[in-house]
């Protein structure tokens, strides 16, 4: 749901003195945040690797170039919602290596697409 009515209030937001925004953001990907952090590992085809190489998905990501020119990127994610959309944007140019739960979510979306397009 998007905002439809904005109203300025007299109340003031005060950040807790012990709040560490870096720690808070380390468990996020895009706008999604959570505490059940899992490592995601993606493998980009050699063609798509040219686009993905050097792109910052997360500050702690790791990149591994493979002998065939493909690229693996791994980073922590707390919520699969936004990363799933990012993966689907690349179609067959990227494969979810792990975790299994994310791989299955992408597979289910691919099946849904096949139903729509008659595959």
TIFI-549464 format. One line per 2 residues: number of its first residue (from 1); for each residue y, z, x of N, C-alpha, C. Coordinates in Angstrom, 1 decimal, padded with zeros to 4 digits. Each point is the difference from the previous one (the first is absolute). Layout:
N
NUM	Y:Z:X:Y:Z:X:Y:Z:X  ... .
***
This chain:
119
1	-001.2:000.0:000.8:001.2:000.0:-000.8:001.2:000.0:000.9  001.0:-000.8:-000.4:001.3:000.0:000.7:001.0:000.8:-000.6 .
3	001.0:000.4:000.7:001.1:000.8:-000.5:000.8:-000.8:-001.0  000.3:000.6:-001.1:000.8:-000.7:-001.0:001.3:000.7:-000.3 .
5	000.1:001.3:000.3:001.2:000.7:-000.2:000.2:001.0:001.1  001.2:-000.1:000.7:000.3:000.9:001.1:001.1:000.9:-000.4 .
7	-000.1:001.3:000.4:001.0:000.9:-000.4:000.2:000.9:001.2  001.3:000.2:000.4:000.3:000.9:001.1:000.0:001.4:-000.6 .
9	-000.6:000.9:000.8:-000.1:001.4:-000.4:000.8:000.9:000.9  000.3:001.2:-000.4:000.7:001.0:000.8:-000.9:000.6:001.1 .
11	-001.3:000.0:-000.2:-001.0:000.6:000.9:000.1:-000.7:001.3  -000.4:000.8:001.0:000.0:-000.5:001.4:-001.4:000.1:000.6 .
13	-000.4:-001.0:000.7:-001.4:000.1:000.6:000.2:000.5:001.4  -000.8:001.0:000.4:000.1:000.7:001.3:-001.4:-000.2:000.6 .
15	000.0:-000.6:001.2:-001.2:-000.2:000.8:-000.4:001.3:000.6  -001.3:000.4:-000.1:-000.5:001.2:000.6:000.2:000.0:001.5 .
17	000.3:001.1:000.5:000.3:000.0:001.5:-001.3:-000.3:000.8  -001.2:000.3:-000.5:-001.2:-000.3:000.7:-000.6:-001.4:-000.3 .
19	000.7:-000.8:-000.7:-000.5:-001.3:-000.4:000.1:-001.0:001.2  -001.2:-000.6:000.4:000.0:-001.0:001.1:-000.3:-001.3:-000.7 .
21	001.1:-000.9:000.0:-000.1:-001.3:-000.7:-001.0:-000.9:000.8  -000.1:000.1:001.3:-001.0:-000.8:000.7:-001.4:000.3:-000.3 .
23	-000.3:001.3:-000.2:-001.3:000.4:-000.4:-000.3:-000.5:-001.4  000.9:000.1:-000.9:-000.1:-000.4:-001.3:-000.3:-001.5:-000.1 .
25	000.8:-000.8:000.7:-000.2:-001.5:000.0:-001.2:-000.5:000.7  -000.6:000.8:000.9:-001.2:-000.4:000.7:-001.2:-000.2:-001.0 .
27	000.1:000.5:-001.1:-001.1:-000.2:-001.0:000.3:-001.0:-001.1  001.0:-000.8:000.3:000.4:-001.0:-001.0:-000.2:-001.4:000.5 .
29	-000.1:-000.9:-000.9:000.1:-001.5:000.3:000.9:-000.5:-001.1  001.1:-000.6:000.4:000.9:-000.5:-000.9:000.6:001.1:-000.9 .
31	000.0:-000.1:-001.3:000.6:001.0:-000.8:-001.0:001.0:-000.5  -001.3:-000.2:000.4:-001.1:000.9:-000.5:-000.2:001.1:001.0 .
33	-000.3:001.2:-000.5:-000.1:001.2:000.8:-001.2:000.8:-000.5  -000.7:000.7:000.9:-001.1:000.8:-000.4:-000.5:000.9:001.2 .
35	-001.0:000.8:-000.3:-000.4:000.9:001.1:-001.5:-000.3:000.4  -000.7:-000.8:-000.8:-001.4:-000.4:000.3:000.1:-001.2:000.9 .
37	000.3:000.2:001.3:000.2:-001.1:000.9:-001.3:-000.6:000.5  -000.1:-001.3:-000.1:-001.2:-000.7:000.6:000.5:-001.2:000.9 .
39	-000.8:-000.2:001.0:000.3:-001.1:000.9:-000.4:-001.4:-000.6  000.9:-000.9:000.0:-000.2:-001.4:-000.5:-000.2:-000.9:001.2 .
41	-001.0:-000.8:000.0:-000.1:-001.0:001.1:-000.1:-001.4:-000.7  000.9:-000.9:000.4:000.0:-001.3:-000.5:-000.2:-001.0:001.1 .
43	-000.7:-001.1:-000.3:-000.2:-001.1:001.0:000.6:-001.3:-000.6  001.0:-000.5:000.8:000.7:-001.2:-000.4:-000.7:-001.2:000.8 .
45	-000.1:-001.1:-000.7:-000.5:-001.2:000.6:000.9:-000.5:001.1  -000.5:-000.8:000.9:000.8:-000.5:001.1:001.4:-000.6:-000.5 .
47	-000.1:-000.8:-001.1:001.2:-000.6:-000.5:001.0:001.1:-000.5  -000.5:000.9:-000.8:000.8:001.0:-000.6:000.4:001.1:001.0 .
49	-000.7:000.1:001.1:000.3:001.0:001.1:001.3:-000.3:000.6  000.4:-001.3:000.1:001.2:-000.4:000.6:001.2:000.6:-000.8 .
51	-000.2:000.1:-001.3:001.0:000.6:-000.9:000.0:001.6:000.1  -001.2:000.5:000.1:-000.2:001.5:-000.1:000.3:000.7:001.3 .
53	-000.2:-000.7:001.2:000.2:000.6:001.3:001.4:000.6:000.1  000.1:001.2:000.4:001.3:000.7:000.2:000.7:000.5:-001.2 .
55	-000.5:-000.4:-001.2:000.6:000.5:-001.2:-000.3:001.5:-000.1  001.0:000.8:-000.4:-000.2:001.4:-000.1:-000.4:000.4:-001.4 .
57	-001.2:000.4:-000.1:-000.6:000.5:-001.3:000.2:001.5:-000.1  -000.1:000.6:001.1:000.1:001.5:000.1:000.3:000.4:001.4 .
59	000.9:001.0:000.2:000.4:000.4:001.4:-001.2:000.3:000.9  -001.1:000.4:-000.5:-001.2:000.4:000.9:-001.1:-001.1:000.0 .
61	000.3:-001.2:-000.5:-001.0:-001.0:000.0:-000.5:-000.4:001.4  -001.2:-000.5:000.0:-000.7:-000.5:001.2:-000.3:-001.5:-000.3 .
63	000.2:-000.9:001.0:-000.3:-001.4:-000.1:-001.1:-000.3:001.1  -001.0:-000.8:-000.4:-001.0:-000.4:000.9:-000.2:-001.5:-000.2 .
65	000.3:-000.8:001.1:-000.2:-001.4:000.0:-001.5:-000.3:000.3  -000.7:-000.8:-000.8:-001.4:-000.3:000.2:-000.1:-001.3:000.7 .
67	-001.2:-000.3:000.7:-000.2:-001.2:000.8:000.2:-001.3:-000.8  -000.3:000.0:-001.3:000.1:-001.2:-000.8:001.5:-000.3:-000.4 .
69	000.9:000.9:000.3:001.4:-000.2:-000.4:000.4:000.8:-001.2  -001.0:000.7:-000.6:000.3:000.8:-001.2:000.6:001.3:000.5 .
71	000.6:000.8:-000.9:000.7:001.2:000.3:-000.4:001.1:-001.0  -000.4:001.1:000.6:-000.2:001.2:-000.8:001.1:001.0:000.1 .
73	000.4:000.5:-001.1:001.1:001.0:-000.1:-000.5:001.2:-000.7  000.2:001.2:000.5:-000.4:001.2:-000.7:001.2:001.0:-000.1 .
75	000.0:000.7:-001.1:001.1:000.9:-000.2:-000.4:001.0:-001.2  000.7:001.1:-000.1:-000.4:001.0:-001.0:000.7:-000.4:-001.3 .
77	-000.7:000.2:-001.1:000.6:-000.2:-001.4:-000.5:001.1:-000.9  000.9:000.5:-000.9:-000.3:001.0:-000.9:-000.3:-000.5:-001.4 .
79	000.6:-001.1:-000.3:-000.2:-000.6:-001.4:-000.3:-001.5:000.2  -001.0:-000.6:-000.7:-000.3:-001.4:000.2:000.8:-000.9:-000.8 .
81	000.9:000.4:-000.9:000.7:-000.9:-000.9:000.8:-001.0:000.7  000.8:000.3:000.9:000.9:-001.0:000.6:-000.7:-000.8:001.1 .
83	-000.9:000.7:000.8:-000.7:-000.8:001.0:-001.0:-001.0:-000.6  -000.5:000.3:-001.2:-000.9:-001.0:-000.7:000.9:-001.2:-000.4 .
85	001.2:000.2:-000.4:000.8:-001.2:-000.4:000.4:-000.8:001.3  000.2:000.7:001.1:000.3:-000.7:001.2:-001.2:-000.8:000.5 .
87	-001.2:000.6:-000.1:-001.2:-000.7:000.4:-000.2:-001.3:-000.8  000.1:000.2:-001.4:-000.2:-001.2:-000.9:001.0:-001.1:000.3 .
89	001.2:000.3:000.5:001.0:-001.0:000.3:-000.5:-001.0:001.1  -000.9:000.5:000.8:-000.5:-000.9:001.1:-001.3:-000.7:-000.3 .
91	-000.5:000.2:-001.3:-001.2:-000.7:-000.4:-001.2:000.1:001.0  -000.6:-001.1:000.3:-001.2:000.0:000.9:000.4:000.1:001.4 .
93	001.3:000.2:000.3:000.5:000.1:001.4:-000.2:001.4:000.5  -000.4:001.0:-000.8:-000.2:001.3:000.5:-001.2:000.6:-000.7 .
95	-000.7:000.9:000.7:-001.2:000.7:-000.5:000.1:001.4:000.2  -000.3:000.8:-001.0:000.0:001.5:000.1:-001.3:000.4:000.7 .
97	000.1:000.5:001.2:-001.2:000.5:000.7:-000.4:001.4:-000.4  001.0:000.9:-000.2:-000.2:001.3:-000.5:001.3:000.5:-000.5 .
99	000.0:001.0:-001.0:-001.2:000.7:-000.5:-000.7:-000.8:-001.1  -001.2:000.3:-000.3:-000.8:-000.7:-001.0:000.7:000.1:-001.4 .
101	000.6:001.1:-000.3:000.7:000.1:-001.3:001.1:-001.1:-000.2  000.8:-000.2:001.0:001.0:-001.0:-000.1:-000.6:-001.4:000.0 .
103	-001.0:-000.3:000.8:-000.7:-001.2:000.0:-000.6:-000.4:-001.4  -000.5:001.0:-000.7:-000.6:-000.2:-001.3:001.2:-000.2:-001.0 .
105	001.1:000.6:000.1:001.2:-000.3:-000.8:000.4:-001.4:000.1  000.1:-000.5:001.2:000.4:-001.4:000.2:-001.1:-000.9:-000.5 .
107	-001.2:000.3:000.2:-001.1:-000.8:-000.6:000.1:-000.1:-001.5  000.2:001.1:-000.6:000.1:000.0:-001.5:001.2:-000.8:-000.5 .
109	001.1:000.0:000.7:001.1:-000.9:-000.3:-000.3:-001.4:000.2  -000.8:-000.3:001.0:-000.4:-001.4:000.3:-000.9:-000.5:-001.2 .
111	-000.9:000.9:-000.4:-000.8:-000.4:-001.2:000.8:-000.2:-001.2  001.0:000.8:-000.3:000.9:-000.2:-001.1:000.7:-001.3:000.1 .
113	000.4:-000.4:001.2:000.7:-001.3:000.2:-001.0:-001.2:-000.4  -001.2:000.2:000.5:-001.0:-001.0:-000.3:-000.2:-000.2:-001.5 .
115	000.0:001.1:-000.7:-000.2:-000.1:-001.5:001.2:-000.7:-000.6  001.2:000.2:000.5:001.2:-000.7:-000.6:-000.1:-001.5:000.3 .
117	-000.4:-000.3:001.3:000.1:-001.4:000.4:-001.3:-000.7:-000.1  -001.0:000.6:-000.6:-001.2:-000.7:-000.3:-001.0:-000.1:001.2 .
119	000.1:000.9:001.0:-000.9:-000.1:001.1:-001.3:000.8:-000.2 .
***
